[in-house]
Structures are given as C-alpha cells and as structure tokens.
Amino acid sequence: MIKHIVMWNVRGDTAQARKESAQYIKGRFESLLGKIPGMQKLEIGLDESRVEYACDVVLYSEFDSKEALDAYANHPEHLRIRGDLGGIRITRHQVDYTTEAH
C-alpha cells in the first residue's frame, strides 16, 4: 500500500472566497470516489485551524500499489479535475509514502 497526501492553499481575496474555493476543490475530488482502480481510500479535509501557516485543503488517499498511484496520476477523471482547478490553487505540497519495512 502507498499513501498519497496533497495539501493546497487556494486563491481568494477574502476568507469567504477562499472557503468557497476550498469547498469546490473538496467536491471535485470527492467525485472520484469509486472511479479510480486501486484507490482504497480518499478523504478531503478543509482547514479549521485558520493559523497563518496552515494549508486550506488536504487530500489523503491510499492506493494498492505504486503502480495504482501512478495510474491515478494519469487517469482521465483526475486529469480533468486537475485542469478544472488550475487557477484556484496557489500552492501545492505532496508526500507519497509507504509504511512497510524496507
């Protein structure tokens, strides 16, 4: 199993605008549930802390294998969402990891 975590900050001139952008991203990624082979889990969270250094949105997902994660990266549904969100996200951070002993 491999875990894939992505965090974003979103564009918006006001707290309300950023909240709406974050909710839009959440809804778009939640639409992937059940559509991606090898994706075992998908959670999208919106920051509640409102601290200055926090990201606005986090995606946590689990895949059967590195190959399943690679296939997700190029899946047409995922690519469509990435295209839709291009102007909304202003920063992106990602970590992919396994917890298996090496």
Biopython code that builds the backbone (N, CA, C, O; Angstrom):
import numpy as np
from Bio.PDB.StructureBuilder import StructureBuilder

atoms = [
    (1, "MET", "N", (0.847, -1.176, 0.000)),
    (1, "MET", "CA", (0.000, 0.000, 0.000)),
    (1, "MET", "C", (0.894, 1.241, 0.000)),
    (1, "MET", "O", (1.964, 1.260, 0.608)),
    (2, "ILE", "N", (0.425, 2.266, -0.695)),
    (2, "ILE", "CA", (1.101, 3.559, -0.700)),
    (2, "ILE", "C", (0.092, 4.646, -0.371)),
    (2, "ILE", "O", (-1.047, 4.623, -0.837)),
    (3, "LYS", "N", (0.530, 5.593, 0.438)),
    (3, "LYS", "CA", (-0.327, 6.698, 0.859)),
    (3, "LYS", "C", (0.096, 7.957, 0.105)),
    (3, "LYS", "O", (1.284, 8.193, -0.118)),
    (4, "HIS", "N", (-0.886, 8.753, -0.278)),
    (4, "HIS", "CA", (-0.671, 9.945, -1.094)),
    (4, "HIS", "C", (-1.384, 11.101, -0.403)),
    (4, "HIS", "O", (-2.605, 11.096, -0.249)),
    (5, "ILE", "N", (-0.592, 12.099, 0.013)),
    (5, "ILE", "CA", (-1.150, 13.262, 0.704)),
    (5, "ILE", "C", (-0.787, 14.507, -0.092)),
    (5, "ILE", "O", (0.372, 14.707, -0.458)),
    (6, "VAL", "N", (-1.782, 15.338, -0.355)),
    (6, "VAL", "CA", (-1.563, 16.597, -1.059)),
    (6, "VAL", "C", (-2.239, 17.702, -0.249)),
    (6, "VAL", "O", (-3.356, 17.535, 0.241)),
    (7, "MET", "N", (-1.548, 18.825, -0.117)),
    (7, "MET", "CA", (-2.110, 19.982, 0.581)),
    (7, "MET", "C", (-2.013, 21.194, -0.335)),
    (7, "MET", "O", (-1.017, 21.385, -1.033)),
    (8, "TRP", "N", (-3.067, 22.011, -0.321)),
    (8, "TRP", "CA", (-3.114, 23.193, -1.166)),
    (8, "TRP", "C", (-3.475, 24.422, -0.362)),
    (8, "TRP", "O", (-4.161, 24.343, 0.657)),
    (9, "ASN", "N", (-3.005, 25.546, -0.835)),
    (9, "ASN", "CA", (-3.572, 26.843, -0.483)),
    (9, "ASN", "C", (-4.330, 27.305, -1.718)),
    (9, "ASN", "O", (-3.935, 27.019, -2.848)),
    (10, "VAL", "N", (-5.424, 28.021, -1.488)),
    (10, "VAL", "CA", (-6.296, 28.398, -2.593)),
    (10, "VAL", "C", (-6.354, 29.912, -2.748)),
    (10, "VAL", "O", (-6.076, 30.666, -1.816)),
    (11, "ARG", "N", (-6.718, 30.322, -3.931)),
    (11, "ARG", "CA", (-6.840, 31.732, -4.276)),
    (11, "ARG", "C", (-8.142, 32.294, -3.700)),
    (11, "ARG", "O", (-9.154, 31.596, -3.623)),
    (12, "GLY", "N", (-8.098, 33.550, -3.302)),
    (12, "GLY", "CA", (-9.292, 34.240, -2.821)),
    (12, "GLY", "C", (-8.907, 35.512, -2.096)),
    (12, "GLY", "O", (-7.978, 35.520, -1.288)),
    (13, "ASP", "N", (-9.624, 36.587, -2.386)),
    (13, "ASP", "CA", (-9.318, 37.877, -1.772)),
    (13, "ASP", "C", (-9.878, 38.012, -0.357)),
    (13, "ASP", "O", (-9.438, 38.865, 0.414)),
    (14, "THR", "N", (-10.851, 37.164, -0.025)),
    (14, "THR", "CA", (-11.460, 37.203, 1.302)),
    (14, "THR", "C", (-11.500, 35.799, 1.883)),
    (14, "THR", "O", (-11.344, 34.812, 1.163)),
    (15, "ALA", "N", (-11.708, 35.717, 3.180)),
    (15, "ALA", "CA", (-11.827, 34.405, 3.829)),
    (15, "ALA", "C", (-12.985, 33.615, 3.219)),
    (15, "ALA", "O", (-12.873, 32.403, 3.038)),
    (16, "GLN", "N", (-14.081, 34.277, 2.904)),
    (16, "GLN", "CA", (-15.234, 33.607, 2.305)),
    (16, "GLN", "C", (-14.899, 33.081, 0.917)),
    (16, "GLN", "O", (-15.296, 31.971, 0.564)),
    (17, "ALA", "N", (-14.176, 33.862, 0.130)),
    (17, "ALA", "CA", (-13.789, 33.418, -1.212)),
    (17, "ALA", "C", (-12.873, 32.195, -1.134)),
    (17, "ALA", "O", (-13.018, 31.261, -1.923)),
    (18, "ARG", "N", (-11.932, 32.198, -0.187)),
    (18, "ARG", "CA", (-11.040, 31.050, -0.018)),
    (18, "ARG", "C", (-11.829, 29.827, 0.455)),
    (18, "ARG", "O", (-11.559, 28.706, 0.025)),
    (19, "LYS", "N", (-12.794, 30.043, 1.332)),
    (19, "LYS", "CA", (-13.624, 28.933, 1.816)),
    (19, "LYS", "C", (-14.410, 28.311, 0.656)),
    (19, "LYS", "O", (-14.495, 27.088, 0.545)),
    (20, "GLU", "N", (-14.974, 29.147, -0.195)),
    (20, "GLU", "CA", (-15.726, 28.643, -1.347)),
    (20, "GLU", "C", (-14.815, 27.895, -2.313)),
    (20, "GLU", "O", (-15.209, 26.863, -2.857)),
    (21, "SER", "N", (-13.611, 28.394, -2.532)),
    (21, "SER", "CA", (-12.658, 27.697, -3.398)),
    (21, "SER", "C", (-12.282, 26.345, -2.806)),
    (21, "SER", "O", (-12.217, 25.348, -3.526)),
    (22, "ALA", "N", (-12.035, 26.306, -1.499)),
    (22, "ALA", "CA", (-11.681, 25.055, -0.827)),
    (22, "ALA", "C", (-12.830, 24.056, -0.920)),
    (22, "ALA", "O", (-12.599, 22.871, -1.160)),
    (23, "GLN", "N", (-14.051, 24.516, -0.734)),
    (23, "GLN", "CA", (-15.209, 23.619, -0.828)),
    (23, "GLN", "C", (-15.378, 23.088, -2.248)),
    (23, "GLN", "O", (-15.768, 21.935, -2.434)),
    (24, "TYR", "N", (-15.090, 23.910, -3.243)),
    (24, "TYR", "CA", (-15.170, 23.473, -4.637)),
    (24, "TYR", "C", (-14.145, 22.362, -4.892)),
    (24, "TYR", "O", (-14.468, 21.349, -5.512)),
    (25, "ILE", "N", (-12.930, 22.550, -4.422)),
    (25, "ILE", "CA", (-11.902, 21.514, -4.586)),
    (25, "ILE", "C", (-12.345, 20.233, -3.896)),
    (25, "ILE", "O", (-12.210, 19.146, -4.457)),
    (26, "LYS", "N", (-12.861, 20.351, -2.705)),
    (26, "LYS", "CA", (-13.334, 19.175, -1.949)),
    (26, "LYS", "C", (-14.373, 18.399, -2.753)),
    (26, "LYS", "O", (-14.276, 17.179, -2.890)),
    (27, "GLY", "N", (-15.343, 19.093, -3.269)),
    (27, "GLY", "CA", (-16.399, 18.441, -4.038)),
    (27, "GLY", "C", (-15.879, 17.786, -5.306)),
    (27, "GLY", "O", (-16.313, 16.689, -5.659)),
    (28, "ARG", "N", (-14.966, 18.436, -5.989)),
    (28, "ARG", "CA", (-14.417, 17.883, -7.234)),
    (28, "ARG", "C", (-13.671, 16.587, -6.951)),
    (28, "ARG", "O", (-13.863, 15.599, -7.661)),
    (29, "PHE", "N", (-12.819, 16.575, -5.920)),
    (29, "PHE", "CA", (-12.072, 15.351, -5.632)),
    (29, "PHE", "C", (-12.967, 14.261, -5.059)),
    (29, "PHE", "O", (-12.740, 13.082, -5.330)),
    (30, "GLU", "N", (-13.971, 14.620, -4.280)),
    (30, "GLU", "CA", (-14.890, 13.597, -3.768)),
    (30, "GLU", "C", (-15.633, 12.902, -4.896)),
    (30, "GLU", "O", (-16.085, 11.769, -4.728)),
    (31, "SER", "N", (-15.769, 13.557, -6.043)),
    (31, "SER", "CA", (-16.439, 12.932, -7.186)),
    (31, "SER", "C", (-15.634, 11.759, -7.751)),
    (31, "SER", "O", (-16.150, 10.997, -8.569)),
    (32, "LEU", "N", (-14.377, 11.605, -7.323)),
    (32, "LEU", "CA", (-13.551, 10.492, -7.792)),
    (32, "LEU", "C", (-13.821, 9.187, -7.043)),
    (32, "LEU", "O", (-13.406, 8.117, -7.489)),
    (33, "LEU", "N", (-14.511, 9.271, -5.915)),
    (33, "LEU", "CA", (-14.768, 8.057, -5.124)),
    (33, "LEU", "C", (-15.405, 6.970, -5.974)),
    (33, "LEU", "O", (-16.424, 7.192, -6.629)),
    (34, "GLY", "N", (-14.794, 5.796, -5.955)),
    (34, "GLY", "CA", (-15.324, 4.648, -6.696)),
    (34, "GLY", "C", (-14.985, 4.635, -8.174)),
    (34, "GLY", "O", (-15.392, 3.716, -8.884)),
    (35, "LYS", "N", (-14.254, 5.623, -8.658)),
    (35, "LYS", "CA", (-13.944, 5.707, -10.088)),
    (35, "LYS", "C", (-12.494, 5.353, -10.425)),
    (35, "LYS", "O", (-12.164, 5.196, -11.601)),
    (36, "ILE", "N", (-11.633, 5.226, -9.434)),
    (36, "ILE", "CA", (-10.208, 5.029, -9.666)),
    (36, "ILE", "C", (-9.797, 3.619, -9.227)),
    (36, "ILE", "O", (-9.819, 3.318, -8.034)),
    (37, "PRO", "N", (-9.426, 2.762, -10.165)),
    (37, "PRO", "CA", (-8.969, 1.415, -9.789)),
    (37, "PRO", "C", (-7.755, 1.487, -8.860)),
    (37, "PRO", "O", (-6.827, 2.261, -9.096)),
    (38, "GLY", "N", (-7.773, 0.689, -7.824)),
    (38, "GLY", "CA", (-6.648, 0.629, -6.897)),
    (38, "GLY", "C", (-6.680, 1.674, -5.800)),
    (38, "GLY", "O", (-5.859, 1.618, -4.884)),
    (39, "MET", "N", (-7.605, 2.631, -5.860)),
    (39, "MET", "CA", (-7.739, 3.622, -4.782)),
    (39, "MET", "C", (-8.603, 3.002, -3.687)),
    (39, "MET", "O", (-9.776, 2.698, -3.904)),
    (40, "GLN", "N", (-8.011, 2.819, -2.515)),
    (40, "GLN", "CA", (-8.720, 2.197, -1.401)),
    (40, "GLN", "C", (-9.420, 3.199, -0.494)),
    (40, "GLN", "O", (-10.430, 2.880, 0.133)),
    (41, "LYS", "N", (-8.878, 4.416, -0.428)),
    (41, "LYS", "CA", (-9.431, 5.405, 0.493)),
    (41, "LYS", "C", (-9.183, 6.786, -0.076)),
    (41, "LYS", "O", (-8.153, 7.032, -0.703)),
    (42, "LEU", "N", (-10.133, 7.694, 0.145)),
    (42, "LEU", "CA", (-9.987, 9.082, -0.268)),
    (42, "LEU", "C", (-10.705, 9.962, 0.749)),
    (42, "LEU", "O", (-11.907, 9.816, 0.975)),
    (43, "GLU", "N", (-9.960, 10.870, 1.353)),
    (43, "GLU", "CA", (-10.527, 11.846, 2.276)),
    (43, "GLU", "C", (-10.053, 13.225, 1.846)),
    (43, "GLU", "O", (-8.896, 13.403, 1.465)),
    (44, "ILE", "N", (-10.948, 14.194, 1.910)),
    (44, "ILE", "CA", (-10.610, 15.579, 1.632)),
    (44, "ILE", "C", (-11.017, 16.380, 2.856)),
    (44, "ILE", "O", (-12.168, 16.325, 3.288)),
    (45, "GLY", "N", (-10.074, 17.123, 3.410)),
    (45, "GLY", "CA", (-10.367, 17.917, 4.597)),
    (45, "GLY", "C", (-10.105, 19.389, 4.353)),
    (45, "GLY", "O", (-9.217, 19.757, 3.584)),
    (46, "LEU", "N", (-10.888, 20.228, 5.017)),
    (46, "LEU", "CA", (-10.721, 21.673, 4.957)),
    (46, "LEU", "C", (-10.173, 22.148, 6.297)),
    (46, "LEU", "O", (-10.648, 21.725, 7.351)),
    (47, "ASP", "N", (-9.183, 23.018, 6.257)),
    (47, "ASP", "CA", (-8.543, 23.501, 7.476)),
    (47, "ASP", "C", (-9.547, 24.199, 8.384)),
    (47, "ASP", "O", (-10.346, 25.022, 7.937)),
    (48, "GLU", "N", (-9.490, 23.861, 9.648)),
    (48, "GLU", "CA", (-10.323, 24.515, 10.653)),
    (48, "GLU", "C", (-9.507, 25.380, 11.605)),
    (48, "GLU", "O", (-10.067, 26.139, 12.395)),
    (49, "SER", "N", (-8.178, 25.264, 11.529)),
    (49, "SER", "CA", (-7.341, 25.988, 12.492)),
    (49, "SER", "C", (-7.237, 27.474, 12.191)),
    (49, "SER", "O", (-7.172, 28.296, 13.105)),
    (50, "ARG", "N", (-7.223, 27.816, 10.911)),
    (50, "ARG", "CA", (-7.092, 29.199, 10.451)),
    (50, "ARG", "C", (-5.786, 29.854, 10.910)),
    (50, "ARG", "O", (-5.687, 31.081, 10.937)),
    (51, "VAL", "N", (-4.779, 29.043, 11.272)),
    (51, "VAL", "CA", (-3.479, 29.632, 11.603)),
    (51, "VAL", "C", (-2.795, 30.045, 10.304)),
    (51, "VAL", "O", (-3.039, 29.467, 9.245)),
    (52, "GLU", "N", (-1.954, 31.033, 10.402)),
    (52, "GLU", "CA", (-1.342, 31.666, 9.233)),
    (52, "GLU", "C", (-0.590, 30.685, 8.333)),
    (52, "GLU", "O", (-0.611, 30.831, 7.111)),
    (53, "TYR", "N", (0.063, 29.703, 8.913)),
    (53, "TYR", "CA", (0.920, 28.795, 8.153)),
    (53, "TYR", "C", (0.204, 27.522, 7.675)),
    (53, "TYR", "O", (0.833, 26.672, 7.045)),
    (54, "ALA", "N", (-1.074, 27.378, 7.958)),
    (54, "ALA", "CA", (-1.816, 26.177, 7.566)),
    (54, "ALA", "C", (-2.186, 26.218, 6.089)),
    (54, "ALA", "O", (-2.358, 27.287, 5.504)),
    (55, "CYS", "N", (-2.305, 25.038, 5.503)),
    (55, "CYS", "CA", (-2.867, 24.923, 4.154)),
    (55, "CYS", "C", (-4.387, 24.941, 4.267)),
    (55, "CYS", "O", (-4.946, 24.696, 5.336)),
    (56, "ASP", "N", (-5.044, 25.234, 3.155)),
    (56, "ASP", "CA", (-6.507, 25.343, 3.146)),
    (56, "ASP", "C", (-7.208, 24.003, 2.972)),
    (56, "ASP", "O", (-8.278, 23.778, 3.538)),
    (57, "VAL", "N", (-6.600, 23.105, 2.183)),
    (57, "VAL", "CA", (-7.231, 21.832, 1.825)),
    (57, "VAL", "C", (-6.181, 20.731, 1.910)),
    (57, "VAL", "O", (-5.019, 20.944, 1.564)),
    (58, "VAL", "N", (-6.596, 19.551, 2.372)),
    (58, "VAL", "CA", (-5.725, 18.381, 2.366)),
    (58, "VAL", "C", (-6.469, 17.215, 1.723)),
    (58, "VAL", "O", (-7.659, 17.011, 1.962)),
    (59, "LEU", "N", (-5.752, 16.462, 0.910)),
    (59, "LEU", "CA", (-6.261, 15.227, 0.318)),
    (59, "LEU", "C", (-5.422, 14.096, 0.888)),
    (59, "LEU", "O", (-4.193, 14.134, 0.828)),
    (60, "TYR", "N", (-6.087, 13.091, 1.438)),
    (60, "TYR", "CA", (-5.412, 11.891, 1.938)),
    (60, "TYR", "C", (-5.991, 10.711, 1.178)),
    (60, "TYR", "O", (-7.208, 10.526, 1.143)),
    (61, "SER", "N", (-5.125, 9.914, 0.571)),
    (61, "SER", "CA", (-5.612, 8.744, -0.157)),
    (61, "SER", "C", (-4.663, 7.572, 0.021)),
    (61, "SER", "O", (-3.480, 7.745, 0.314)),
    (62, "GLU", "N", (-5.205, 6.378, -0.161)),
    (62, "GLU", "CA", (-4.430, 5.144, -0.084)),
    (62, "GLU", "C", (-4.666, 4.344, -1.352)),
    (62, "GLU", "O", (-5.791, 4.239, -1.842)),
    (63, "PHE", "N", (-3.581, 3.783, -1.875)),
    (63, "PHE", "CA", (-3.628, 3.001, -3.104)),
    (63, "PHE", "C", (-3.029, 1.625, -2.864)),
    (63, "PHE", "O", (-2.181, 1.442, -1.991)),
    (64, "ASP", "N", (-3.485, 0.664, -3.652)),
    (64, "ASP", "CA", (-2.989, -0.702, -3.525)),
    (64, "ASP", "C", (-1.491, -0.793, -3.745)),
    (64, "ASP", "O", (-0.815, -1.601, -3.108)),
    (65, "SER", "N", (-0.967, 0.033, -4.644)),
    (65, "SER", "CA", (0.438, -0.074, -5.039)),
    (65, "SER", "C", (0.916, 1.233, -5.658)),
    (65, "SER", "O", (0.119, 2.121, -5.961)),
    (66, "LYS", "N", (2.218, 1.334, -5.840)),
    (66, "LYS", "CA", (2.798, 2.486, -6.533)),
    (66, "LYS", "C", (2.257, 2.556, -7.953)),
    (66, "LYS", "O", (2.029, 3.645, -8.479)),
    (67, "GLU", "N", (2.052, 1.406, -8.572)),
    (67, "GLU", "CA", (1.509, 1.375, -9.932)),
    (67, "GLU", "C", (0.091, 1.931, -9.979)),
    (67, "GLU", "O", (-0.268, 2.626, -10.929)),
    (68, "ALA", "N", (-0.719, 1.633, -8.961)),
    (68, "ALA", "CA", (-2.082, 2.170, -8.903)),
    (68, "ALA", "C", (-2.053, 3.686, -8.714)),
    (68, "ALA", "O", (-2.863, 4.402, -9.302)),
    (69, "LEU", "N", (-1.118, 4.176, -7.891)),
    (69, "LEU", "CA", (-0.977, 5.625, -7.710)),
    (69, "LEU", "C", (-0.532, 6.281, -9.013)),
    (69, "LEU", "O", (-1.037, 7.343, -9.379)),
    (70, "ASP", "N", (0.403, 5.659, -9.707)),
    (70, "ASP", "CA", (0.858, 6.195, -10.997)),
    (70, "ASP", "C", (-0.283, 6.227, -12.006)),
    (70, "ASP", "O", (-0.406, 7.178, -12.778)),
    (71, "ALA", "N", (-1.121, 5.188, -12.001)),
    (71, "ALA", "CA", (-2.264, 5.154, -12.918)),
    (71, "ALA", "C", (-3.268, 6.259, -12.570)),
    (71, "ALA", "O", (-3.849, 6.874, -13.464)),
    (72, "TYR", "N", (-3.467, 6.506, -11.290)),
    (72, "TYR", "CA", (-4.343, 7.593, -10.837)),
    (72, "TYR", "C", (-3.850, 8.934, -11.369)),
    (72, "TYR", "O", (-4.646, 9.758, -11.819)),
    (73, "ALA", "N", (-2.539, 9.150, -11.318)),
    (73, "ALA", "CA", (-1.967, 10.427, -11.753)),
    (73, "ALA", "C", (-2.325, 10.729, -13.205)),
    (73, "ALA", "O", (-2.427, 11.894, -13.591)),
    (74, "ASN", "N", (-2.515, 9.687, -14.006)),
    (74, "ASN", "CA", (-2.825, 9.864, -15.428)),
    (74, "ASN", "C", (-4.244, 9.462, -15.805)),
    (74, "ASN", "O", (-4.584, 9.417, -16.987)),
    (75, "HIS", "N", (-5.072, 9.172, -14.808)),
    (75, "HIS", "CA", (-6.459, 8.772, -15.065)),
    (75, "HIS", "C", (-7.227, 9.966, -15.645)),
    (75, "HIS", "O", (-7.078, 11.082, -15.146)),
    (76, "PRO", "N", (-8.038, 9.761, -16.676)),
    (76, "PRO", "CA", (-8.763, 10.871, -17.300)),
    (76, "PRO", "C", (-9.615, 11.699, -16.332)),
    (76, "PRO", "O", (-9.691, 12.919, -16.476)),
    (77, "GLU", "N", (-10.248, 11.064, -15.358)),
    (77, "GLU", "CA", (-11.067, 11.813, -14.392)),
    (77, "GLU", "C", (-10.191, 12.721, -13.530)),
    (77, "GLU", "O", (-10.550, 13.867, -13.259)),
    (78, "HIS", "N", (-9.051, 12.204, -13.107)),
    (78, "HIS", "CA", (-8.128, 13.000, -12.299)),
    (78, "HIS", "C", (-7.559, 14.162, -13.119)),
    (78, "HIS", "O", (-7.475, 15.288, -12.629)),
    (79, "LEU", "N", (-7.175, 13.891, -14.350)),
    (79, "LEU", "CA", (-6.630, 14.946, -15.212)),
    (79, "LEU", "C", (-7.665, 16.037, -15.488)),
    (79, "LEU", "O", (-7.323, 17.217, -15.563)),
    (80, "ARG", "N", (-8.924, 15.640, -15.637)),
    (80, "ARG", "CA", (-9.995, 16.617, -15.860)),
    (80, "ARG", "C", (-10.133, 17.540, -14.658)),
    (80, "ARG", "O", (-10.258, 18.755, -14.816)),
    (81, "ILE", "N", (-10.111, 16.973, -13.463)),
    (81, "ILE", "CA", (-10.222, 17.778, -12.242)),
    (81, "ILE", "C", (-9.004, 18.678, -12.096)),
    (81, "ILE", "O", (-9.146, 19.857, -11.769)),
    (82, "ARG", "N", (-7.825, 18.149, -12.329)),
    (82, "ARG", "CA", (-6.618, 18.990, -12.249)),
    (82, "ARG", "C", (-6.724, 20.194, -13.172)),
    (82, "ARG", "O", (-6.357, 21.307, -12.795)),
    (83, "GLY", "N", (-7.222, 19.971, -14.369)),
    (83, "GLY", "CA", (-7.401, 21.077, -15.307)),
    (83, "GLY", "C", (-8.406, 22.092, -14.811)),
    (83, "GLY", "O", (-8.205, 23.297, -14.963)),
    (84, "ASP", "N", (-9.487, 21.613, -14.219)),
    (84, "ASP", "CA", (-10.533, 22.500, -13.697)),
    (84, "ASP", "C", (-10.027, 23.378, -12.552)),
    (84, "ASP", "O", (-10.511, 24.494, -12.362)),
    (85, "LEU", "N", (-9.054, 22.875, -11.790)),
    (85, "LEU", "CA", (-8.614, 23.551, -10.574)),
    (85, "LEU", "C", (-7.357, 24.386, -10.749)),
    (85, "LEU", "O", (-6.888, 25.008, -9.796)),
    (86, "GLY", "N", (-6.814, 24.406, -11.940)),
    (86, "GLY", "CA", (-5.537, 25.053, -12.173)),
    (86, "GLY", "C", (-5.428, 26.468, -11.636)),
    (86, "GLY", "O", (-4.413, 26.811, -11.031)),
    (87, "GLY", "N", (-6.434, 27.294, -11.837)),
    (87, "GLY", "CA", (-6.366, 28.683, -11.405)),
    (87, "GLY", "C", (-6.782, 28.925, -9.969)),
    (87, "GLY", "O", (-6.625, 30.032, -9.454)),
    (88, "ILE", "N", (-7.313, 27.894, -9.312)),
    (88, "ILE", "CA", (-7.805, 28.043, -7.939)),
    (88, "ILE", "C", (-6.687, 27.815, -6.926)),
    (88, "ILE", "O", (-6.642, 28.467, -5.883)),
    (89, "ARG", "N", (-5.797, 26.895, -7.238)),
    (89, "ARG", "CA", (-4.732, 26.541, -6.299)),
    (89, "ARG", "C", (-3.544, 27.484, -6.482)),
    (89, "ARG", "O", (-3.130, 27.762, -7.607)),
    (90, "ILE", "N", (-3.000, 27.974, -5.365)),
    (90, "ILE", "CA", (-1.831, 28.853, -5.483)),
    (90, "ILE", "C", (-0.555, 28.188, -4.988)),
    (90, "ILE", "O", (0.537, 28.560, -5.418)),
    (91, "THR", "N", (-0.669, 27.211, -4.089)),
    (91, "THR", "CA", (0.480, 26.402, -3.696)),
    (91, "THR", "C", (0.031, 24.964, -3.536)),
    (91, "THR", "O", (-1.136, 24.690, -3.257)),
    (92, "ARG", "N", (0.981, 24.041, -3.717)),
    (92, "ARG", "CA", (0.680, 22.612, -3.626)),
    (92, "ARG", "C", (1.869, 21.921, -2.981)),
    (92, "ARG", "O", (3.017, 22.187, -3.335)),
    (93, "HIS", "N", (1.593, 21.033, -2.033)),
    (93, "HIS", "CA", (2.614, 20.228, -1.364)),
    (93, "HIS", "C", (2.162, 18.774, -1.426)),
    (93, "HIS", "O", (0.973, 18.484, -1.293)),
    (94, "GLN", "N", (3.102, 17.870, -1.626)),
    (94, "GLN", "CA", (2.738, 16.458, -1.777)),
    (94, "GLN", "C", (3.739, 15.563, -1.065)),
    (94, "GLN", "O", (4.939, 15.837, -1.048)),
    (95, "VAL", "N", (3.224, 14.487, -0.478)),
    (95, "VAL", "CA", (4.049, 13.427, 0.085)),
    (95, "VAL", "C", (3.403, 12.101, -0.290)),
    (95, "VAL", "O", (2.202, 11.912, -0.099)),
    (96, "ASP", "N", (4.211, 11.176, -0.828)),
    (96, "ASP", "CA", (3.798, 9.801, -1.083)),
    (96, "ASP", "C", (4.704, 8.912, -0.232)),
    (96, "ASP", "O", (5.923, 9.081, -0.235)),
    (97, "TYR", "N", (4.105, 7.962, 0.501)),
    (97, "TYR", "CA", (4.942, 7.138, 1.353)),
    (97, "TYR", "C", (4.305, 5.783, 1.614)),
    (97, "TYR", "O", (3.098, 5.597, 1.457)),
    (98, "THR", "N", (5.152, 4.843, 2.017)),
    (98, "THR", "CA", (4.684, 3.534, 2.463)),
    (98, "THR", "C", (5.099, 3.377, 3.915)),
    (98, "THR", "O", (6.025, 4.039, 4.383)),
    (99, "THR", "N", (4.417, 2.509, 4.612)),
    (99, "THR", "CA", (4.767, 2.249, 5.998)),
    (99, "THR", "C", (5.359, 0.855, 6.160)),
    (99, "THR", "O", (5.564, 0.383, 7.279)),
    (100, "GLU", "N", (5.629, 0.210, 5.049)),
    (100, "GLU", "CA", (6.219, -1.115, 5.084)),
    (100, "GLU", "C", (7.707, -1.013, 5.414)),
    (100, "GLU", "O", (8.364, -0.035, 5.059)),
    (101, "ALA", "N", (8.228, -2.026, 6.094)),
    (101, "ALA", "CA", (9.657, -2.064, 6.390)),
    (101, "ALA", "C", (10.450, -2.246, 5.111)),
    (101, "ALA", "O", (10.037, -2.991, 4.222)),
    (102, "HIS", "N", (11.586, -1.570, 5.011)),
    (102, "HIS", "CA", (12.414, -1.651, 3.799)),
    (102, "HIS", "C", (13.637, -2.481, 4.053)),
    (102, "HIS", "O", (14.456, -2.665, 3.152)),
]
sb = StructureBuilder()
sb.init_structure("model")
sb.init_model(0)
sb.init_chain("A")
sb.init_seg("    ")
for serial, (resi, resn, name, xyz) in enumerate(atoms, 1):
    if name == "N":
        sb.init_residue(resn, " ", resi, " ")
    sb.init_atom(name, np.array(xyz, "f"), 0.0, 1.0, " ", f" {name:<3s}", serial, name[0])
structure = sb.get_structure()
